[in-house]
Amino acid sequence: MFDPSKMSSMELNKAGWGALLFVGALVTVWFLYVLRRLLLKLALKKAYKGKDKLALLILKVLGGNKSKLLEMQDMLPRLPLPPVKKSLERWLASVEPLLTPDQYEDAKSAAFEFEHSGQAKMLQNELKQRAAKSPNWLTDWWVEFAYLRQRAPLPTGSNFYSTDQHENMYGDVCTPDPIRRAADLIVGHLDFKQHVDEQRKLCQKIGGVVPVCMEGFPLMHGTTRIPGEEMDKLKTHIVPPNGDGHVLLMVGSTMFKLPVQIGGQRMTSDSLQGAIREAVQQAREAKPTKFGQGAYAQPNISLLTTRARSEWAKNRILLLTASGVNCDSMEAIEEALFTVVMHDVPTDCPKSNRI
């Protein structure tokens, strides 16, 4: 006779075993994931200290060659905090070429006195507390004091740029048409930005094995350094996937807000070419003014950015308080993903031409 109670018991046993196997599989996957991360962290720590064959092997096998942009970021070792004695030794080595023998002996005495002082112990403890809260205790200070507090003009030392040299170009690199090359260059930059935003850009690795910090890549486009009288600040404009984005197009001294994304829809190279041609024609046909004629009929406001940072900060405030139009224009400039500059130098060779 068929016994329904035995059937129910068998089905329950099967369900129980199935659930147990499923949970076991999840635990195994989680364990392997945690073990992989732990081994990678230990290997990275060893690899950054020096050549360790076992660490490099682990990184090569477990790290793979297609790590996503920020996949390895939280596994990178923290910046080590050197002891006071080591810091003072490095300081003495850096100042020795600048001092006379007598001055260097005075510096050594001052360093020894500071090393054994209560002030050194207190400051080192503060550094330890800071290092415990951040993966890199130096980053914020480095950005602030090495860059943002520097008052020297930015051009040509601190501006990032690319040109339309053939090795940087997408599409037809041999076209002598500068407008087409400008459009292709914009498309190439937007493709790169999209790869970064979508984490399709791969993590860079030393020798294809040891990953490096990649957290600066999302700031490459849309980040502007706003001048201040004592210290500049960084402003990053993030364009949402379904939002609007633009670049700043400069033709002579005339500036245009060139849309490159509308409602999440990217502009094509052909549409960009049409917009750029229209802007170039409009600039060149401008009526003469007291500032100049054609593409240079507008005041060359961009020259103000070549002055010392404190001076540019004061001039920027004057511009913003002069009119609401200036405020809107400055906002468009500072929220641009990047700037494209069209030069008036004609050439038939794209290898020697520049945008």
N, C-alpha and C positions, 0 to 999 in steps of 0.2 A: 504494500500500500504506500501511496505517496504521502509523506508527512510534511505539511506546510510549515510547521515549526522549525524543522531542520533546514528547510529552504531559507527561511528568514535569518536563521543563525549563520548560515553560510554567506548570505549577502552581507550581513553585518561584519563578519570576519574579513570579507574582501574589502569592504569600505574602510574598515579600520587599518588594514594593511596598506591600502592605497594612500590613505591620509598620512600614515606613518612614513611611507616612502617619500611622499611629496615634501613633508616637513624635513626629512633627512636630507633630501636633495637641496632644499633651500639653505639648511644649516651648512652643508658641505660647500655650496657656492659662496656663502657669506664667509666661511672660514678661509677658503682659498683667496678670496678678495682681500681680506684683512692680512693674510700671510704675505700676499704679493706686495701690498703697500708697505708692510713692515720691512720686508727684505729690500725693497727699493729705497726706503728711507735710510736704512743702515748702509746700503751700498753707495748712495749719494754722499752720505757723510764721509765715508772712507775715500771716495773718488775725489772729492773736493780738497781733501787734505794732501793728496799726492797720488801717484800711480799705484793702484792696487789692482792686480790682475783679476782676483776673484770678484772684487766689486764691479769692475768693468764688464766682466762676463755676466754677472747678474743683471746689470743694467741693459746689456745687449739682448739677453734672452727674455727677461720679463718686461723690459721697457718697450721693446719692439721698435719699429722704425716709422710708425705712423701715429705717434701720440698727438692728441688734439692740442690746440693752442695753450690752454691753461690746465691741462690734465695733470701735469707734474708739478704745478705751482706750489700746492700746499705740502708737497713732499720734499721741497728743496731745503737744505739745512739752514738753520738760522745763522745770521752773521755773528761770528764769535766775538766776545768782548775780551780784549787783551787785558792782562793785569797791569797795574799802574807802572811797575818797573819796565815792562815791555814797551808801553806807550812812551815813557820818558826816554828809553834807549833810541826809539825811532825819531823822537823829537830832536835829540842831540845829534843824531846822524844827519838830519835835514838842515840843521842850522850851522853845523861845523864849517862847511865851505864859505859861509858868509861872515864868520867871525875871525878875529885875530886869536893867536894862541892864548893870550891873557883873558880875552873875553870868553873863549871856549871853556877855560878852567872855571871862570865865574859861573858860567851856565851849568857846568857839571855840579858845582857846589849847590847851586839853587835847586837843581833837579833832585839831588840827594836829600836836601832839606825838605823839599815838598813831598817826596816819596814816603818819608817817615812822619809826616804831619797828620794831625787829626782831620784836616781839611781834605787831604787826599783820600782818606778812608771814607769820609762822608760822601764825597763826590762819586767815588767808585760804587758805593752802595746804591746811590741814586741811579747810576748807569745800569747796575744789575737789575733794579726794579723795572727800569724802562725796557731792558732787553728781554725780561720775562713776559712782557705784555705785547711785544711786537716781533715778527720774524726778522726784521731788520731795524735795529735801533738807530741806525745812521741815516736812513733814507730821507726822512722829513727834514733833518738838519742839513743834509747835503743839498737837497733841492732848494731850501731856503737860503743858505749862506753861499753856496757855490753858484747859484743862478739868480734867484728872485731878489736878493739884496744887492746884487752887483749893479752898479749905476752906469756902467759903460754902455754905449750904443750897441744894439744887437747886430745889425748888419756890419760886417759879413761873417761874424764869428759864431752866432748861435741860431741862425735860420736854417731850417731843413728845407731842401728843395730837390726837385728832379728836373731834368731837361728832356727835350725831344730828340736826344741822340738815338741812333738806330737801335742800340742795345737796350734802351728803356722803353721802346715803343711796342704797341700792339697793332695788329692789322697790317696795312701796307706801309712798311717803313721807308719805302723809296719815293713816296709821293712828295713832290716839291711844294704842295699846297700846305702852307702853315696852318690854315684853319682846319683842314682835315686832320692834320697831325695833332692839333690842340684837342679836337673832339676825341680822337683815339686815346690820347693821353688821359683825358678826363675819365673815359670809360674804363681804362686800365686801373686807375686809382679807385674808382667806384667798385670794380670787381674785387680788388684787394681788400677794400674796406668791408665788403659784404662777406668775404671769406673769414675775416677777423670776427665780425659780428656774429656769424653763424658757427663759429668755432671750427671752420673747415681749414683754416690756416694751421699748418702743423707746427708743433713745438720745435724750435731750433735746438740742435744738439752739437756739442763739441765733438768733432770726429764722428758724428752720427750716433753717438752713444750717450754722452753726458748732457742732460738738459740744462738750459739756462733760463733765467727769469724772463718771462714774456708779458708781465703785467702792464708794460708801457705801450704795447701794440694797440689796445683799444683807444688810446689817447692820441694816436697819430693824426687822425682827421677830426676836425671840429674843435680843436683845442687852441685857445688864444692866450697869450700872455698880456694881461692888462697892466699898464704902467701905474705905479704908485710913487709918491714922493720919496718914501724910504724903502718900500718893498713892493715888488710886483705880485700879482696873484694869477693863478691859472684858472681859466674858465673853459669848460668843455660843454659844447652844445651837442646833445644826443638826439639824433633823428630817429624816431620810432619807425618800425617796419612799415606801418601804414601812414606815415607822416610825410611832410614836405621837407626837402633839403635843397640847398643851393651852394654854388661856389661863387667867389668874387672874380669877375673878369675885368682886367685892366687893359685898356687900349690907350696908350699914351698916359695922360693924367686923368682920363675919363674912366669912371668905375661903373660897372653894371652888375646887378644881381641876376645871376644866370641859374634858373631852376634846373636841377638835375634829377629830382624825384618829386612827383606830385601824387599825393594820396597813396603812397607806397609803390607807385608805378615808375620805374626807371626810364629816363629819356634815352633814346637810341642815339647812336653816333650820327646818323643822318639828321635827326631833329636838332641835335646840338650844333651840327655844322650850320644849319639854317639860322639858328638863333645867334651864333657867333658872327656869321657874315652880316646879319642885319645890324648887330651892335657895332662892328667895325665900320660899316658904311655910315651909320648914324654919327659915330664919333668923328670920322674924317670929314664929313660934310657939315660939321657944326660951324656956326658963324663966329667970326673973330671976336674976342673979348679982350679986356685989359690984361688977361693972363696969357693969352696966346691965341692960336687959331687951329682949326681942325681938331685932331685928337687931343691937342694940348690947350683947348679953350677953357677947360676947367682948372681951378686952382689945384696945384699938385700937393694935396694934403698928405700924401704918403711920405713925402720928404721929412715931415715932422717926426716920423718914427725913427729916423736916423740920428736924432739928437740923443744926448744923455737921458737916461730913463726918467730922472726926476724932472727934467725940463719938458720932456714929452708928456709926463703926467699932468703938469700944469697947463700945457697947451690943450690937452684933451679935455680938461674941465672947462676951459674957455670955449671950446667948440661945442660941448654939450649944453652949456648954459646960454649959448647964443640963440638957438632956435630949436623948436620941436623937430624940424626936418633933420637937423644934424643928429639928434638923438636916434631917430629912426634909421638914418643912414649908418650911424656907428653900430647900431645893433645888428644890422644886416651884414656889416663887415665882420664883426666879431663872432657872428654865428655861422659864417661861411665854413664849409668843410675844408676848403683850401683856396688858394688864390692862383689864378692863371694869368700870366702877363704876356701880352702880345707885343713883340718888338717890330720895329719898322725896317729892319735890315733885310732887304730882299736877297734871296739866294736860290740856286738851283740844286744845292747839295744838302739833303736833310742831315748829313753827318756833322756839318759845321753850323747848322742853324740852331737857334735856341728859342724856346717859348718863354 
